[in-house]
Amino acid sequence: MATAKKPAAKKAAKKAVKKPAAKKAVKKVVKKVAAKKAVKKVVKKVAAKKPAAKKAVKKVVKKVAAKKVAKKATKAKSTRKPNAAFMKPLNVSAVLAAVVGANPLPRTEVTKKVWDYIKKHKLQDSVNRRNINADDKLKAVFGGKKTVSMFEMTKLISAHLK
């Protein structure tokens, strides 16, 4: 990524710099800005050594920073889309239908409804919150197991979805 930013920064540096004394300072700043993110420190160091280069350096830094902000803004706009496989309604087995209902539901909704059932009937273990103590309906879903971990629960539920 740093190599992609260097040419644009160098072009901006050439346009901004007219004095030969400032060229070297700007080139150093461009390299450091492309490699590191410590822009303010670099500007202060260069400005302290060569006051004539201060304006040119600030112009270059502003242009490079503006490009970084623009790239971040485009990344933020492209939001992640949910996977269609998770959103596809699946048929629920008769055993699981007693807990979540008989309508076809996406996998995510089934998990939510099972958790709602667990919380409503206070089936979560009080000592180890990762374990679920099954009642009669859930015991049928869990294959006869009385206690199941929350991670094993999702695996057992997926066997009841088609």
Protein Blocks (a to p, Z undefined) as FASTA:
>chain_A
ZZmmmmmmmmmmmmmpmbfklmmmmmmmmmmmmmmmclmlmmmmmmmmmmmlmmmmmmmm
mmmmmmmmmmmmmmmmmccdddfklmpccdddfklmmmnopbdcdfklmmmmmmmmmmmn
opacfklmmbccddfklmmmnnopabdcfklmmmmmmmmpZZ
